[in-house]
Amino acid sequence: MMALEEKLSVLRCQLIAQCPTSKARVLKVTLPHYAVDTPQFMPVGTQGAMKGVAPAQLETIGCQIILANTYHLGNRPGVGVLRAAGGLHRFMGWSRGLLTDSGGFQMVSLLKLSEVSEAGVEFEDPHCPGSRSLLSPERSMDIQSAIGADVIMQLDDVVHTSVTGPRVAEAMRRSVRWLDRCVASYSADRQALFPIIQGGLDEELRAECAREMVARDAVGYAIGGLSGGEEKQLFWRVVKQCADLLPPGKPRYLMGVGYPVDLVVCAALGCDMFDCVYPTRSGRIGTALVDSGTLDLYKETYALDTNPIDRDCPCTTCRTYSRSFIRSILSETLSCHLVTIHNLTYQVRLMQRLRSSILEGRFPSFVRTFMNSNFPNNSYPEWVVDALSSVNITLEQRAELFQL
């Protein structure tokens, strides 16, 4: 094991502010390419790109760190091209923070094309039937080294949240063993490696996994295996349990979470970093994010609406175009670009507002105002009320709570 000081040289974490009521906090996480403020949302550029958005536009929006996909980048353009280009930062023209997942999620998303064993996960190439390749912990580290991300994820054995029984325990314990193989084969002087807490919806397995991962003294930790359609009451309880079990002085990354309400709740529970395809995928189908929820711009009600998507949004879309115009071109690729730019700006600004409210000591008030905008007449989902109550933030309630 390398010395702690050597590990910390690739990631420095400073606590800037802590909400005295909840678990929300502001960190400054200094990485080789950029200093990232948390809470932070990371847009997903699967192969180093987001549909219709250039890296320079992401910088203009205020994105500090993005996520790329190890499995897909390993297939195309491949390790050879990435190494020759000097890593993904240079290849895509991105100078800020970069995090890569390990390829483990593809065990769920490409379930019918994969087979897991102690050696790793074997995938069938969806573009070349009959061609198979093994993604081992060592291979995942090799690809992520070629990518050159600031933060890299261990290869974990991922199962869907609907899976129960011995397979969940097997996957969790294999993830611990695979972490040790990842640690033995990555470049500790250049990249920060995060273990991933697994264990499904089982509290005992989650606790066991957290103990094992924390014992390895990493520079940061991820909470994985959620956002798979599980009940929200189960979701938030696992998030809180894992966040409470992780070291207070290191960043906590909640994987696959990106709905605005979820971001606010999980920041209150003590999570720092998030990623999801939601804002970009929604933008491509004409769905715009606003504090009151979403605007489906396909609806006839916007045909003559000359307002911008959001009057308070500073993005180029809202400064220039009306809802009516965007609706009129929803069959054109330009509309995908315009709504995606707005949605990414919305997520970045939401994180900025979260951080400001924590720094200014008004986070609980911000949460209440935000939730009231999303759920008029105090029609809060029960899981939101319960989750926030667990960290001492109370919401005024109607007699009837709405299930979500």
DAKA-V429037 format. One record per residue. N is the residue number from 1. RES is the residue in one small letter. D_FIRST is the distance of its C-alpha to the first C-alpha in Angstrom with 2 decimals. Layout:
N & RES & D_FIRST
N & RES & D_FIRST
This chain:
1 & m & 0.00
2 & m & 3.79
3 & a & 6.57
4 & l & 8.68
5 & e & 11.52
6 & e & 10.25
7 & k & 9.68
8 & l & 13.05
9 & s & 14.82
10 & v & 15.47
11 & l & 16.80
12 & r & 18.70
13 & c & 20.46
14 & q & 23.61
15 & l & 25.90
16 & i & 29.40
17 & a & 31.56
18 & q & 31.58
19 & c & 34.60
20 & p & 36.00
21 & t & 37.52
22 & s & 34.98
23 & k & 31.22
24 & a & 31.76
25 & r & 30.03
26 & v & 29.66
27 & l & 26.34
28 & k & 25.82
29 & v & 22.75
30 & t & 22.35
31 & l & 21.00
32 & p & 21.25
33 & h & 24.73
34 & y & 26.15
35 & a & 26.11
36 & v & 26.69
37 & d & 28.72
38 & t & 28.39
39 & p & 29.93
40 & q & 29.74
41 & f & 31.14
42 & m & 29.84
43 & p & 32.58
44 & v & 31.78
45 & g & 32.45
46 & t & 31.64
47 & q & 32.05
48 & g & 31.64
49 & a & 35.11
50 & m & 37.12
51 & k & 40.63
52 & g & 43.09
53 & v & 40.80
54 & a & 39.69
55 & p & 36.46
56 & a & 38.69
57 & q & 40.36
58 & l & 37.08
59 & e & 36.51
60 & t & 40.09
61 & i & 39.62
62 & g & 36.65
63 & c & 33.73
64 & q & 30.49
65 & i & 28.08
66 & i & 28.87
67 & l & 27.32
68 & a & 27.56
69 & n & 27.22
70 & t & 24.83
71 & y & 27.04
72 & h & 30.22
73 & l & 28.96
74 & g & 27.55
75 & n & 31.09
76 & r & 32.96
77 & p & 32.78
78 & g & 29.92
79 & v & 26.87
80 & g & 29.18
81 & v & 31.20
82 & l & 28.29
83 & r & 26.68
84 & a & 30.15
85 & a & 30.76
86 & g & 27.65
87 & g & 26.13
88 & l & 27.81
89 & h & 28.41
90 & r & 30.74
91 & f & 32.07
92 & m & 33.35
93 & g & 34.08
94 & w & 31.80
95 & s & 30.33
96 & r & 28.78
97 & g & 25.77
98 & l & 24.79
99 & l & 22.85
100 & t & 22.72
101 & d & 22.71
102 & s & 21.18
103 & g & 24.48
104 & g & 24.14
105 & f & 27.22
106 & q & 29.33
107 & m & 29.05
108 & v & 31.47
109 & s & 33.47
110 & l & 33.97
111 & l & 34.11
112 & k & 37.11
113 & l & 35.46
114 & s & 32.13
115 & e & 31.00
116 & v & 27.64
117 & s & 26.07
118 & e & 22.73
119 & a & 22.45
120 & g & 22.88
121 & v & 25.98
122 & e & 28.94
123 & f & 31.25
124 & e & 34.83
125 & d & 35.67
126 & p & 38.19
127 & h & 39.91
128 & c & 40.16
129 & p & 41.13
130 & g & 39.94
131 & s & 36.96
132 & r & 33.60
133 & s & 29.98
134 & l & 26.67
135 & l & 24.02
136 & s & 20.82
137 & p & 17.35
138 & e & 16.75
139 & r & 20.18
140 & s & 19.69
141 & m & 16.71
142 & d & 18.96
143 & i & 21.86
144 & q & 20.08
145 & s & 18.85
146 & a & 22.52
147 & i & 23.68
148 & g & 21.54
149 & a & 21.38
150 & d & 19.90
151 & v & 18.53
152 & i & 17.68
153 & m & 17.73
154 & q & 16.00
155 & l & 18.66
156 & d & 20.13
157 & d & 23.06
158 & v & 25.80
159 & v & 29.10
160 & h & 32.11
161 & t & 32.80
162 & s & 36.01
163 & v & 34.20
164 & t & 34.32
165 & g & 33.77
166 & p & 31.16
167 & r & 29.97
168 & v & 28.39
169 & a & 26.29
170 & e & 25.43
171 & a & 24.28
172 & m & 22.16
173 & r & 20.33
174 & r & 19.99
175 & s & 18.45
176 & v & 15.65
177 & r & 15.18
178 & w & 15.50
179 & l & 12.82
180 & d & 10.24
181 & r & 12.10
182 & c & 12.14
183 & v & 8.43
184 & a & 8.48
185 & s & 11.55
186 & y & 11.84
187 & s & 12.24
188 & a & 10.01
189 & d & 12.49
190 & r & 15.46
191 & q & 15.10
192 & a & 14.15
193 & l & 13.16
194 & f & 14.99
195 & p & 14.91
196 & i & 18.55
197 & i & 20.22
198 & q & 22.76
199 & g & 25.32
200 & g & 28.65
201 & l & 31.14
202 & d & 30.18
203 & e & 29.13
204 & e & 27.57
205 & l & 25.43
206 & r & 24.37
207 & a & 23.47
208 & e & 21.47
209 & c & 19.54
210 & a & 18.93
211 & r & 17.65
212 & e & 15.11
213 & m & 13.97
214 & v & 13.99
215 & a & 11.90
216 & r & 8.91
217 & d & 9.70
218 & a & 10.69
219 & v & 13.09
220 & g & 15.98
221 & y & 17.37
222 & a & 20.24
223 & i & 23.01
224 & g & 24.36
225 & g & 27.10
226 & l & 29.95
227 & s & 32.95
228 & g & 34.31
229 & g & 37.68
230 & e & 36.88
231 & e & 39.17
232 & k & 38.41
233 & q & 38.66
234 & l & 35.79
235 & f & 33.84
236 & w & 33.85
237 & r & 33.06
238 & v & 29.83
239 & v & 28.89
240 & k & 29.62
241 & q & 27.84
242 & c & 24.56
243 & a & 24.89
244 & d & 25.62
245 & l & 22.51
246 & l & 20.07
247 & p & 18.90
248 & p & 21.81
249 & g & 20.07
250 & k & 18.52
251 & p & 20.60
252 & r & 21.87
253 & y & 23.10
254 & l & 25.91
255 & m & 26.35
256 & g & 29.86
257 & v & 31.87
258 & g & 34.57
259 & y & 37.92
260 & p & 38.93
261 & v & 39.72
262 & d & 36.37
263 & l & 34.61
264 & v & 36.54
265 & v & 36.03
266 & c & 32.29
267 & a & 31.85
268 & a & 33.77
269 & l & 31.39
270 & g & 28.43
271 & c & 27.08
272 & d & 26.43
273 & m & 26.24
274 & f & 28.45
275 & d & 29.61
276 & c & 32.62
277 & v & 35.30
278 & y & 37.99
279 & p & 39.40
280 & t & 39.65
281 & r & 40.89
282 & s & 43.40
283 & g & 44.60
284 & r & 45.47
285 & i & 47.80
286 & g & 49.55
287 & t & 47.88
288 & a & 47.25
289 & l & 45.12
290 & v & 46.86
291 & d & 46.46
292 & s & 49.10
293 & g & 47.17
294 & t & 48.02
295 & l & 51.02
296 & d & 52.07
297 & l & 53.85
298 & y & 55.65
299 & k & 57.83
300 & e & 61.42
301 & t & 61.25
302 & y & 59.42
303 & a & 62.01
304 & l & 63.87
305 & d & 61.12
306 & t & 60.99
307 & n & 58.17
308 & p & 54.68
309 & i & 51.94
310 & d & 50.94
311 & r & 53.04
312 & d & 50.15
313 & c & 47.74
314 & p & 47.43
315 & c & 46.39
316 & t & 48.69
317 & t & 49.77
318 & c & 51.06
319 & r & 52.60
320 & t & 54.51
321 & y & 55.26
322 & s & 56.94
323 & r & 56.11
324 & s & 59.35
325 & f & 58.43
326 & i & 55.00
327 & r & 56.65
328 & s & 59.21
329 & i & 56.62
330 & l & 54.24
331 & s & 55.02
332 & e & 53.81
333 & t & 50.28
334 & l & 50.86
335 & s & 50.87
336 & c & 47.37
337 & h & 46.19
338 & l & 48.07
339 & v & 46.94
340 & t & 43.30
341 & i & 43.36
342 & h & 44.79
343 & n & 42.36
344 & l & 39.29
345 & t & 40.95
346 & y & 41.65
347 & q & 38.01
348 & v & 36.87
349 & r & 39.67
350 & l & 38.90
351 & m & 35.38
352 & q & 36.97
353 & r & 39.46
354 & l & 36.83
355 & r & 34.96
356 & s & 38.26
357 & s & 39.39
358 & i & 36.25
359 & l & 36.55
360 & e & 40.24
361 & g & 39.93
362 & r & 41.93
363 & f & 39.44
364 & p & 41.34
365 & s & 44.54
366 & f & 43.03
367 & v & 41.86
368 & r & 45.35
369 & t & 47.07
370 & f & 44.85
371 & m & 45.35
372 & n & 49.07
373 & s & 49.28
374 & n & 47.62
375 & f & 49.59
376 & p & 53.09
377 & n & 55.09
378 & n & 51.94
379 & s & 51.48
380 & y & 47.76
381 & p & 45.89
382 & e & 45.19
383 & w & 41.45
384 & v & 41.31
385 & v & 43.31
386 & d & 41.17
387 & a & 37.81
388 & l & 38.95
389 & s & 40.62
390 & s & 37.35
391 & v & 36.16
392 & n & 39.59
393 & i & 41.17
394 & t & 44.55
395 & l & 46.69
396 & e & 50.46
397 & q & 51.45
398 & r & 54.52
399 & a & 55.83
400 & e & 54.53
401 & l & 50.85
402 & f & 50.19
403 & q & 47.75
404 & l & 45.44
